[in-house]
Amino acid sequence: MGHVELLNVSKTFPLKVKGVQRHARALDNLSFSVNKGEIVALAGPSGCGKTTALRIIMGLESASSGSVTVAGRQINGCGFDRGMVFQHAELLPWRSAVENIKFGLEMKNLAQKEIDERAERFINLVGLGHAKDHRPHQLSGGMKQRVGIARALAIDPEVLLMDEPFGALDSQTRETLQMELLDIHQRTEKTIIFVTHDLDEAVLLADRVVVMVGGHLREIIPVELERPRSDMRRIRSASEFTRKRTMIWEALHEPAKPHELAA
Ligand SMILES: Nc1ncnc2c1ncn2[C@@H]1O[C@H](COP(=O)(O)OP(=O)(O)OP(=O)(O)O)[C@@H](O)[C@H]1O
């Protein structure tokens, strides 16, 4: 059994169109599993259900049917075993960077001494020790994302969920944070599931790429690039990198299969 396991997960949202109550099907019988310590990317066109899948794993949405388990436990709402990083860090504006990291720890009811120590450790882990007392408006987009990552990691979740974590950043900052994430993964061995539109990012970071189309699982593509992957130039020029990028692109552009049309 995988560390995170989705089994036949479907999700419909109520949708009112011109006063008529309908429903939108975001996920249709989605099943995949993620092993402990693995990095898995969810890739697919806009509206295919990536964010919905991630929010269901986080417990922010419930599945209409099917089941989701983490370490064998059925998901029933949010829990400290999972941490989430959003596309925009959504920090509390009145709190400094380090105090934002403390926020999640306060929710966990830890002793103040441990809260202070952990927040200090994780702000340093993401390289922001020098800016720990800055308020969010004094931080760049990349720095805010670093705080968001530190905030999620500080609660020591078993699974880190990331929804297009670097999507809003310029390409240079994005590359820096991709490298930092690989380094953090190397050190913490967290299970990571992230959503991306960027095929290069999917191949660079992930052990496997879950390709989704129209709420369905289309294909799961393993990436057999050795770790550590810190030498980005070497990784990008590897034949496996190009091969897997092409496979994902082809999976995304295949015509819909009959069961995909049925939804
Ligand atoms: N709260 C909601 N109410 C109604 N429909 C929703 C809701 N959330 C998502 N949907 C619909 O579910 C489908 C999947 O949305 P979702 O955000 O999961 O896709 P996505 O693959 O993450 O898209 P993107 O890449 O653009 O972020 C879409 O058709 C969307 O309109």
The ligand as an SDF file (V2000), in Angstrom:
LIG
                    3D

 31 33  0  0  0  0  0  0  0  0999 V2000
  -15.6010   25.1590   -5.9340 N   0  0  0  0  0  0  0  0  0  0  0  0
  -15.9090   24.8240   -7.1730 C   0  0  0  0  0  0  0  0  0  0  0  0
  -17.1800   24.9370   -7.6440 N   0  0  0  0  0  0  0  0  0  0  0  0
  -17.5210   24.5640   -8.8950 C   0  0  0  0  0  0  0  0  0  0  0  0
  -16.6280   24.0380   -9.7690 N   0  0  0  0  0  0  0  0  0  0  0  0
  -15.3570   23.9090   -9.3630 C   0  0  0  0  0  0  0  0  0  0  0  0
  -14.9250   24.2810   -8.0610 C   0  0  0  0  0  0  0  0  0  0  0  0
  -13.5930   24.0200   -7.9550 N   0  0  0  0  0  0  0  0  0  0  0  0
  -13.2130   23.4920   -9.1430 C   0  0  0  0  0  0  0  0  0  0  0  0
  -14.2690   23.4270   -9.9850 N   0  0  0  0  0  0  0  0  0  0  0  0
  -14.2580   22.8870  -11.3410 C   0  0  0  0  0  0  0  0  0  0  0  0
  -13.6080   21.6400  -11.3050 O   0  0  0  0  0  0  0  0  0  0  0  0
  -12.7680   21.4780  -12.4390 C   0  0  0  0  0  0  0  0  0  0  0  0
  -11.3510   21.1760  -11.9820 C   0  0  0  0  0  0  0  0  0  0  0  0
  -10.8230   22.3530  -11.3500 O   0  0  0  0  0  0  0  0  0  0  0  0
   -9.3440   22.3740  -10.7560 P   0  0  0  0  0  0  0  0  0  0  0  0
   -9.1210   23.7160  -10.1730 O   0  0  0  0  0  0  0  0  0  0  0  0
   -9.1480   21.2040   -9.8700 O   0  0  0  0  0  0  0  0  0  0  0  0
   -8.4640   22.1780  -12.0720 O   0  0  0  0  0  0  0  0  0  0  0  0
   -6.8930   22.3890  -12.2930 P   0  0  0  0  0  0  0  0  0  0  0  0
   -6.4420   21.2520  -13.1390 O   0  0  0  0  0  0  0  0  0  0  0  0
   -6.2040   22.5710  -10.9900 O   0  0  0  0  0  0  0  0  0  0  0  0
   -6.8840   23.7460  -13.1090 O   0  0  0  0  0  0  0  0  0  0  0  0
   -5.7540   24.8740  -13.2060 P   0  0  0  0  0  0  0  0  0  0  0  0
   -4.5570   24.2100  -13.8080 O   0  0  0  0  0  0  0  0  0  0  0  0
   -6.3400   25.9040  -14.1160 O   0  0  0  0  0  0  0  0  0  0  0  0
   -5.4950   25.3940  -11.8230 O   0  0  0  0  0  0  0  0  0  0  0  0
  -12.9090   22.7440  -13.2620 C   0  0  0  0  0  0  0  0  0  0  0  0
  -13.8630   22.5230  -14.2650 O   0  0  0  0  0  0  0  0  0  0  0  0
  -13.4200   23.7530  -12.2830 C   0  0  0  0  0  0  0  0  0  0  0  0
  -14.2310   24.7350  -12.9080 O   0  0  0  0  0  0  0  0  0  0  0  0
  1  2  1  0
  2  3  1  0
  2  7  2  0
  3  4  2  0
  4  5  1  0
  5  6  2  0
  6  7  1  0
  6 10  1  0
  7  8  1  0
  8  9  2  0
  9 10  1  0
 10 11  1  0
 11 12  1  0
 11 30  1  0
 12 13  1  0
 13 14  1  0
 13 28  1  0
 14 15  1  0
 15 16  1  0
 16 17  2  0
 16 18  1  0
 16 19  1  0
 19 20  1  0
 20 21  2  0
 20 22  1  0
 20 23  1  0
 23 24  1  0
 24 25  2  0
 24 26  1  0
 24 27  1  0
 28 29  1  0
 28 30  1  0
 30 31  1  0
M  END
$$$$
